[in-house]
Amino acid sequence: MEKIQIDNYFLFFCKKAHTKNIRLRFDRKGNLILTAPWYCRKAKAVAFAKQNIEWIRAHIAKQPDVKRFRNGESLMLLGNTYVICHQPTHKGGVLIEGNNLIVGGEETFIHRRITDYAKQRLYAYMQEKVLQMAAILNEKPAKIVLRETSSRWGSCSSKKNINFCWKLAFAPLFVIDYIAAHETAHLKEMNHSARFWQTVAKLNVQQAEAQIWLRKHGQELQAVE
């Protein structure tokens, strides 16, 4: 995608073969995307964006700020809430003690240490959860991977490789379980047909509640740097 500037705003411009109209949207990471049909001139797409500059301003004002974890703040990790407690002399990175998340080392490393720890915890959880769910469906994933994604919370390839957005670590557990079930169900049904949703239902997760939570809080989750 090409990065362009309109007034004081930066956006990403791309052309797609199956797109019929010029569109403006924000992805889950807060990036502004300008999409046009493959035959559309760039100048026409830019003119469209300029005509909608007030819409852009209004939506940018609603975008959450980039989130970086700091000493003394609370955070949710795999459904549990902890208070970040910086202890410079603590060895070993991150440690949970009761309701405290103990973080050692220099204060400037707090955010990176927490995100690294969160990825480790989420990966271990998803490995166990997906294998449990896959066994119910008589399936088995080829690989489970965490990625930096902004357009989707998870995916499952035709080779049965399952990917998850690592930022799910900071969502409630019922949301994490729903995304795990959604992608695990794709091992059986590589579509979103009625049979797919019946497969998700077999895994006994809070689908409706999780979808509502993600619609309300998904942008905040993606704002974690």
FITIBA-541035 format. One line per field, with one value per residue (C-alpha): residue in three letters; residue number from 1; z, y, x. Coordinates in pm, 1 decimal. Each point is the difference from the previous one (the first is absolute). Last residue first. Example, Ala and Ser with C-alpha at 12.3 -4.5 7.8 and 13.67 -1.06 7.14 Angstrom:
<recs>
nugu (SER:ALA)
gukol (2:1)
w (714.0:66.0)
v (-106.0:-344.0)
u (1367.0:-137.0)
</recs>
This chain:
<recs>
nugu (GLU:VAL:ALA:GLN:LEU:GLU:GLN:GLY:HIS:LYS:ARG:LEU:TRP:ILE:GLN:ALA:GLU:ALA:GLN:GLN:VAL:ASN:LEU:LYS:ALA:VAL:THR:GLN:TRP:PHE:ARG:ALA:SER:HIS:ASN:MET:GLU:LYS:LEU:HIS:ALA:THR:GLU:HIS:ALA:ALA:ILE:TYR:ASP:ILE:VAL:PHE:LEU:PRO:ALA:PHE:ALA:LEU:LYS:TRP:CYS:PHE:ASN:ILE:ASN:LYS:LYS:SER:SER:CYS:SER:GLY:TRP:ARG:SER:SER:THR:GLU:ARG:LEU:VAL:ILE:LYS:ALA:PRO:LYS:GLU:ASN:LEU:ILE:ALA:ALA:MET:GLN:LEU:VAL:LYS:GLU:GLN:MET:TYR:ALA:TYR:LEU:ARG:GLN:LYS:ALA:TYR:ASP:THR:ILE:ARG:ARG:HIS:ILE:PHE:THR:GLU:GLU:GLY:GLY:VAL:ILE:LEU:ASN:ASN:GLY:GLU:ILE:LEU:VAL:GLY:GLY:LYS:HIS:THR:PRO:GLN:HIS:CYS:ILE:VAL:TYR:THR:ASN:GLY:LEU:LEU:MET:LEU:SER:GLU:GLY:ASN:ARG:PHE:ARG:LYS:VAL:ASP:PRO:GLN:LYS:ALA:ILE:HIS:ALA:ARG:ILE:TRP:GLU:ILE:ASN:GLN:LYS:ALA:PHE:ALA:VAL:ALA:LYS:ALA:LYS:ARG:CYS:TYR:TRP:PRO:ALA:THR:LEU:ILE:LEU:ASN:GLY:LYS:ARG:ASP:PHE:ARG:LEU:ARG:ILE:ASN:LYS:THR:HIS:ALA:LYS:LYS:CYS:PHE:PHE:LEU:PHE:TYR:ASN:ASP:ILE:GLN:ILE:LYS:GLU:MET)
gukol (225:224:223:222:221:220:219:218:217:216:215:214:213:212:211:210:209:208:207:206:205:204:203:202:201:200:199:198:197:196:195:194:193:192:191:190:189:188:187:186:185:184:183:182:181:180:179:178:177:176:175:174:173:172:171:170:169:168:167:166:165:164:163:162:161:160:159:158:157:156:155:154:153:152:151:150:149:148:147:146:145:144:143:142:141:140:139:138:137:136:135:134:133:132:131:130:129:128:127:126:125:124:123:122:121:120:119:118:117:116:115:114:113:112:111:110:109:108:107:106:105:104:103:102:101:100:99:98:97:96:95:94:93:92:91:90:89:88:87:86:85:84:83:82:81:80:79:78:77:76:75:74:73:72:71:70:69:68:67:66:65:64:63:62:61:60:59:58:57:56:55:54:53:52:51:50:49:48:47:46:45:44:43:42:41:40:39:38:37:36:35:34:33:32:31:30:29:28:27:26:25:24:23:22:21:20:19:18:17:16:15:14:13:12:11:10:9:8:7:6:5:4:3:2:1)
w (2070.0:161.3:-210.2:-145.9:330.2:19.8:-356.0:88.6:303.8:-104.8:-304.5:177.6:304.9:-213.6:-185.9:329.2:150.9:-308.6:-16.8:366.1:-62.2:2.6:-261.6:-171.4:-79.6:-217.7:-206.5:-44.3:-115.1:-265.8:-110.4:-52.8:-235.2:94.6:-198.3:43.3:209.7:211.1:70.2:-22.6:329.5:165.6:-125.3:154.1:315.8:74.5:-75.0:244.2:267.7:-18.7:34.9:297.3:156.1:-0.5:-238.0:70.5:-143.9:-312.7:-92.7:-140.7:-305.8:-66.3:-283.4:-69.2:-258.2:-129.1:-349.0:-136.8:227.8:326.7:110.0:315.4:141.2:-340.1:-180.4:229.9:38.1:187.4:15.2:235.6:-154.4:36.7:-239.9:-173.1:185.8:95.3:-62.4:160.5:74.9:377.7:-45.8:-176.0:305.3:235.8:-244.5:-42.2:376.0:80.5:-271.7:49.3:368.1:-61.2:-275.5:214.3:290.7:-219.5:-186.1:329.1:127.2:-309.4:31.5:367.1:-58.0:-288.9:202.1:310.1:-188.1:61.4:373.0:5.7:117.8:179.5:-46.0:274.7:-111.9:321.0:85.7:186.3:-104.2:-376.6:-128.8:-296.8:-105.7:187.7:261.0:212.6:89.2:-199.9:165.7:-209.6:114.7:-272.2:159.8:-115.3:-139.8:-109.6:-331.2:-177.0:104.4:88.0:91.9:289.3:5.0:274.7:-226.8:-366.5:-292.7:-342.1:-184.7:-316.6:36.9:-79.1:-326.3:47.9:-119.9:-305.6:-78.9:2.1:-197.2:-268.2:-34.8:-35.8:-269.0:-211.0:-316.5:47.5:4.9:-323.6:-163.5:103.2:-167.2:-320.3:-4.0:45.6:-321.0:35.0:-210.8:297.0:198.7:295.0:367.9:235.9:337.6:319.0:256.1:344.7:77.0:-58.6:-353.0:-70.9:-313.1:-316.0:-313.5:-376.9:-162.0:-193.4:187.2:-137.3:-161.0:290.5:-3.3:301.5:180.8:360.0:192.4:162.9:126.7:18.9:-329.5:-197.9:20.7:-182.0:99.2:-282.4:78.5)
v (-107.7:-66.9:198.8:-326.4:-78.0:345.3:-43.1:-334.8:136.7:45.9:-227.7:-250.0:-9.0:-54.8:-287.7:-157.3:21.4:-157.9:-286.3:-97.2:-337.2:-358.8:-167.6:-162.2:348.8:67.3:-308.2:119.9:331.3:-182.3:-209.5:317.6:118.3:217.6:-188.5:-242.9:-244.5:-262.6:171.7:321.7:-94.7:46.2:358.5:88.9:-201.4:182.1:332.3:-93.5:-112.5:328.7:194.4:-210.0:57.1:376.0:179.5:99.6:-318.6:63.7:238.9:-297.7:-16.9:-368.7:-228.0:-359.0:-217.7:-262.4:-15.6:166.6:291.2:100.4:361.9:207.6:339.9:166.0:321.2:128.8:-294.4:-44.0:-378.2:-296.8:-347.0:-340.8:-273.8:-307.7:12.8:-328.9:-111.8:-247.0:288.6:-42.4:-54.9:336.2:171.1:-147.9:66.1:357.8:60.2:-145.5:178.9:310.2:23.4:-50.1:263.0:242.3:-27.0:42.5:293.2:167.3:-34.2:171.0:271.0:52.8:15.2:242.9:234.1:0.4:51.1:377.2:-70.0:-187.0:-359.6:-191.2:-21.0:-140.5:-40.8:35.6:-157.1:-289.5:-8.3:-41.8:24.6:180.5:29.8:-246.9:205.9:260.7:285.8:259.5:-87.7:147.9:-104.6:-19.3:-64.2:-314.7:-95.3:-358.2:-98.3:-117.0:319.9:307.3:311.3:242.3:285.7:62.5:-18.1:50.5:-199.2:165.8:61.0:207.2:249.3:-111.3:122.3:217.9:322.0:-192.4:-78.4:362.6:122.8:-267.8:74.4:370.1:-86.1:-185.7:209.3:-22.3:-381.6:-2.1:232.8:-242.2:-286.2:201.8:95.9:-365.3:-92.9:-288.0:-315.0:-222.0:106.9:230.0:-35.2:280.8:-140.5:204.7:-188.5:-36.0:-344.1:-164.2:143.5:335.7:40.5:206.4:-157.0:56.5:-237.3:-328.5:-189.9:-346.3:93.4:206.0:328.5:137.8:328.6:28.0:316.3:288.2:303.8:362.0:103.6:-324.8:-198.8:-322.9:-339.8:-254.0:-351.7)
u (168.6:-337.4:-250.2:-132.0:-168.7:-155.5:-127.2:-159.8:-184.2:-363.3:-13.2:224.5:-226.8:-312.0:165.5:109.5:-348.1:-157.3:250.3:21.0:166.6:-130.3:220.7:-299.1:-131.8:306.6:-86.8:-357.5:146.5:202.4:-298.2:-202.1:273.8:295.2:263.6:289.8:-207.5:177.4:331.7:-201.0:-164.4:340.2:6.5:-336.2:63.7:326.2:-170.7:-277.3:243.9:192.1:-325.8:-113.7:343.7:-33.9:239.1:362.1:154.7:-207.4:281.0:194.3:-225.7:-53.3:110.9:-109.1:175.0:-239.7:157.8:-314.9:85.4:-165.9:-21.8:-19.2:-85.2:-32.8:97.4:274.8:235.5:327.7:30.5:-27.9:39.4:-166.7:110.1:-138.7:-329.7:-169.3:-357.1:-238.3:-238.1:25.7:374.5:24.6:-148.2:256.7:285.5:-119.8:-12.4:342.6:195.5:-211.3:93.8:371.9:-3.2:-198.8:245.8:307.3:-156.0:-93.5:357.8:139.3:-267.0:85.5:375.7:-44.8:-220.0:220.3:329.6:24.7:-30.7:330.6:0.6:-273.0:-377.5:-223.5:-361.0:-195.5:-335.7:159.0:364.1:39.1:357.1:152.9:365.9:216.6:178.3:-175.4:233.9:-196.1:-334.0:-280.2:-346.5:-263.2:-339.1:-175.4:-340.9:-65.8:-163.0:313.0:177.6:-204.0:190.8:22.0:248.8:255.7:305.5:-78.7:-140.8:-1.3:-326.6:-15.0:-284.2:-353.6:-157.9:-308.8:164.8:120.1:-363.6:-113.5:299.3:-43.8:-372.2:85.0:257.5:-256.9:37.1:375.9:-19.1:-201.2:254.0:274.7:-188.7:-42.7:368.5:100.7:-182.8:-244.5:55.4:99.2:-306.1:77.9:88.7:102.1:108.7:38.9:207.5:-159.1:140.0:-335.7:-14.3:-159.6:-207.7:-34.4:-144.3:4.5:-247.0:1.3:272.1:83.2:332.5:128.2:190.4:185.4:50.5:116.8:-81.4:182.8:-187.8:110.5:-166.1:-0.4:321.9:83.4:138.7:-11.6:-112.5)
</recs>
